[in-house]
Amino acid sequence: MSSEAISIRTSESLSRRTSHSHLRGMLGMTAAELRRWFPIRALVLALAGSGLVVGVYAIWAIAPATQDNPRLATLLYPLMAVWTGLLVLVMVAATQGATANEIEDGTAAWVLAKPVTRAAFVLSKFVAAIPGVLVGAVAIPGMVARVLLVQAEKRGDTEFTAGDVFALTYGSKWDRDEFTTLAPLSRHLGTLALIATVLLLIVAVMILLGTLVQARAAIFLTGLAIPIGLLIYSLLGPDQIIEVTPAWAFDSLIESIANNPAPVLGPIVVTTVWIVGLLGAATASFSRREL
């Protein structure tokens, strides 16, 4: 066989191998990105969330049982809403420079000089964030809250409904001895799943913004405006349109935190489709960007 024929066959082989290796280097990049989340970020998120929950429980448990002393979940469930909002802020802050900084300082060009594809570079940042979000931000604090609510139920004080909030806010008659049963574990897990989905949506949004915008301040402000906009739209928008957007996850999350029955699977599936689309857009944008 002539050297020219060997050269042609070698080129064809390399071409086929390259065309089937769109995610070349994915495992190595994911392992490197995981070190950014574990153990420090995940541990801080887990300790902060669990510490807040335990602190609220301790304050409630020590206080005397009077009508002026609210039930545990009058403190715990609003805390879950506040904690979710803080987690969104933390995700925006933690991921605002995940892509943009590496493009600006030349790290991205250096990494891509190795056997790593651009798709692997982008997607590894999202994949590495998944266990940190699920374990550190959601699962550990969420299950600590569940354990404490179970303990509260044994004492005759469990979680409240949204009506209690209005009763407290507007001064209506409310008796501490009236309480509802503890929400089923399935509903509690559904709430945690919705929180995790919303946080992963934020991560995908920030990765996309990092491939489009260079200024970190602009990335941060835009990334923060998007969940706020989705939250407002979930409250004001028409249901038919909400249910095909990530706003559905925000709407269900609000209902779940208020201990009202709400769909979980549908919002998660719809939001997951949007996440896939955002990551696809981020990969396409990064593939066209000059480094």
C-alpha positions in Angstrom: 0.0 0.0 0.0 1.4 3.4 -1.0 2.2 6.0 1.6 -0.4 8.3 0.1 -3.1 5.7 0.6 -2.0 5.1 4.2 -2.1 8.8 4.8 -5.6 9.1 3.4 -6.9 6.1 5.5 -5.3 7.5 8.6 -6.9 10.9 8.0 -10.3 9.3 7.5 -9.9 7.2 10.7 -9.0 10.3 12.7 -11.9 12.2 11.2 -14.3 9.4 12.2 -12.9 9.2 15.7 -13.1 13.0 16.1 -16.7 13.1 14.8 -17.7 10.5 17.4 -15.9 12.2 20.3 -17.9 15.3 20.9 -17.5 14.8 24.7 -13.9 13.9 24.6 -12.3 14.8 28.0 -15.6 15.0 29.8 -14.6 12.7 32.6 -11.4 14.5 33.4 -13.1 17.9 33.2 -15.9 16.8 35.4 -13.5 15.4 38.0 -11.6 18.7 38.0 -14.8 20.7 38.4 -16.1 18.5 41.2 -13.1 19.6 43.3 -14.6 23.1 43.2 -17.7 21.8 44.9 -16.4 19.1 47.2 -15.8 19.4 50.0 -15.8 23.1 50.7 -18.8 24.5 48.8 -21.1 21.5 49.5 -20.1 21.4 53.2 -20.7 25.1 53.7 -24.1 24.8 52.1 -25.1 21.8 54.1 -23.9 23.3 57.4 -25.4 26.7 56.8 -28.8 25.2 55.8 -28.9 22.7 58.6 -27.7 25.2 61.1 -30.5 27.6 60.3 -33.1 24.8 60.7 -31.6 23.6 64.0 -31.4 27.1 65.3 -35.1 27.8 64.6 -36.1 24.5 66.2 -34.0 25.3 69.3 -35.6 28.7 69.7 -39.1 27.2 69.4 -38.3 24.2 71.7 -36.9 26.4 74.5 -39.7 29.1 74.4 -42.7 28.6 76.7 -45.8 27.1 75.1 -48.1 30.1 75.1 -50.5 31.5 72.5 -47.9 34.1 71.6 -45.3 31.4 70.9 -46.0 30.3 67.3 -45.9 26.7 66.2 -42.6 25.4 64.9 -43.5 25.5 61.2 -44.7 29.1 61.6 -41.0 29.6 61.8 -39.7 26.6 59.8 -41.6 26.8 56.6 -41.1 30.5 56.0 -37.4 29.8 56.7 -37.5 27.2 53.9 -38.8 29.9 51.5 -36.1 32.3 52.7 -33.5 29.6 52.4 -34.5 28.8 48.8 -34.2 32.5 47.9 -30.7 32.6 49.5 -29.7 29.5 47.6 -30.7 31.1 44.3 -28.5 34.1 45.2 -25.7 31.7 46.2 -25.9 29.8 43.0 -25.8 33.0 40.9 -22.8 34.2 42.9 -21.0 30.9 42.8 -21.4 30.3 39.1 -21.2 33.8 37.6 -17.6 33.4 36.7 -17.6 29.7 36.0 -17.2 30.2 32.2 -16.5 33.9 31.7 -13.5 34.0 34.0 -11.8 31.1 32.3 -12.4 32.6 28.9 -11.0 36.0 30.0 -7.9 34.7 31.8 -7.0 32.3 29.0 -7.6 29.1 31.1 -10.3 28.0 28.6 -7.8 28.2 25.6 -5.2 26.3 27.6 -7.6 23.5 28.6 -8.9 23.2 25.0 -5.4 22.8 23.7 -5.5 19.4 25.4 -7.7 16.5 24.2 -10.9 18.2 25.5 -13.8 19.3 23.4 -15.7 22.6 23.8 -18.9 20.6 24.6 -17.1 18.7 27.4 -15.7 22.0 28.7 -19.2 23.5 29.1 -21.2 20.5 30.1 -18.7 19.4 32.8 -19.4 22.5 34.7 -23.1 21.6 34.9 -22.6 17.9 35.7 -20.2 18.7 38.5 -22.7 21.1 40.1 -25.4 18.4 40.3 -24.1 16.5 43.4 -23.2 19.6 45.2 -26.7 21.1 44.7 -28.5 17.8 45.5 -26.5 16.9 48.5 -25.2 20.0 50.1 -27.8 22.6 49.3 -31.0 20.5 49.3 -30.9 16.9 50.7 -29.0 17.4 54.0 -30.8 20.6 55.2 -34.1 19.3 53.8 -34.0 16.0 55.7 -32.8 17.8 58.9 -35.9 19.9 58.7 -38.0 16.8 58.2 -36.6 15.1 61.2 -37.3 18.1 63.4 -40.8 18.4 62.1 -41.4 14.8 63.0 -40.2 15.5 66.5 -42.5 18.5 66.7 -45.5 16.4 65.6 -44.8 14.0 68.5 -45.1 17.1 70.8 -48.5 18.0 69.3 -47.2 20.9 67.2 -46.6 20.4 63.5 -46.6 22.4 60.4 -49.0 25.1 59.5 -51.0 26.1 56.4 -50.8 29.3 54.3 -54.0 30.4 56.1 -52.1 30.7 59.3 -49.8 33.2 57.7 -52.8 35.4 56.8 -54.2 34.9 60.2 -51.0 36.1 61.9 -50.6 38.9 59.4 -54.0 40.3 59.6 -54.7 39.7 63.2 -57.4 37.1 62.9 -58.2 34.8 65.8 -55.7 31.9 66.0 -55.3 29.3 68.6 -52.0 27.5 69.2 -53.8 24.3 70.0 -55.2 24.0 66.5 -52.8 22.2 64.3 -52.7 20.3 61.1 -51.1 16.9 60.6 -47.5 16.7 59.3 -47.3 16.8 55.5 -46.6 13.4 53.9 -43.0 12.5 53.3 -43.7 12.3 49.6 -44.8 16.0 49.6 -41.7 17.0 51.5 -39.5 15.2 49.1 -41.4 16.7 46.2 -40.6 20.2 47.6 -36.9 19.3 47.9 -37.0 18.0 44.3 -38.5 21.3 43.1 -35.9 23.3 45.0 -33.1 21.3 43.4 -34.6 21.7 39.9 -34.8 25.5 40.3 -31.2 25.7 41.5 -30.0 23.5 38.6 -31.9 25.8 36.2 -30.0 28.8 37.7 -26.7 26.9 37.1 -27.6 26.3 33.5 -28.6 30.0 33.0 -25.3 31.2 34.5 -23.3 28.9 32.3 -25.1 30.2 29.2 -24.6 33.8 30.2 -20.9 33.1 30.8 -20.5 32.1 27.1 -22.4 35.3 25.9 -21.3 38.1 28.3 -17.9 39.0 29.6 -18.7 41.5 32.4 -19.3 39.6 35.7 -21.5 42.3 37.0 -23.8 42.0 34.0 -23.8 38.2 34.3 -24.7 38.5 38.0 -27.5 41.0 37.5 -29.0 39.2 34.5 -28.7 35.8 36.3 -30.5 37.3 39.3 -33.2 39.0 37.3 -34.2 35.8 35.5 -35.4 33.8 38.6 -37.1 36.9 40.0 -38.9 37.3 36.6 -39.9 33.7 36.6 -41.2 34.0 40.1 -43.3 37.1 39.3 -44.5 35.4 36.1 -45.5 32.3 38.1 -47.8 34.5 40.2 -49.3 36.7 37.5 -49.0 34.8 34.2 -51.7 32.7 32.5 -51.6 29.0 33.6 -51.6 27.7 30.0 -48.3 29.5 29.2 -46.8 29.0 32.7 -47.0 25.2 32.3 -44.6 25.2 29.3 -42.0 27.4 31.1 -39.7 27.0 34.1 -42.2 29.4 35.9 -44.3 26.2 36.5 -41.6 24.9 38.9 -41.6 28.2 40.8 -45.4 28.1 41.0 -45.4 24.5 42.3 -42.6 25.3 44.8 -44.6 28.2 46.3 -47.6 26.0 46.7 -45.5 23.2 48.2 -43.8 25.4 50.7 -47.2 26.7 51.8 -48.1 23.0 52.3 -50.7 23.0 49.5 -50.9 20.0 47.1 -49.0 20.9 43.9 -47.7 19.0 40.8 -44.1 18.0 41.0 -43.3 15.6 38.1 -44.7 17.9 35.4 -42.8 21.0 36.5 -39.6 19.1 36.9 -39.9 17.5 33.4 -40.7 20.8 31.7 -37.8 22.6 33.6 -35.4 19.8 32.7 -36.2 20.2 29.0 -35.4 23.9 29.4 -32.2 23.1 31.2 -31.2 20.8 28.3 -32.0 23.6 25.8 -30.0 26.2 27.8 -27.0 23.8 27.9 -27.3 23.2 24.2 -27.4 26.9 23.6 -24.4 27.4 25.8 -22.4 24.7 24.0 -23.3 26.2 20.6 -22.4 29.7 21.8 -19.1 28.6 23.2 -18.2 26.6 20.1 -18.5 29.8 18.0 -16.6 32.0 20.4 -13.0 33.0 19.8 -10.6 32.3 22.6 
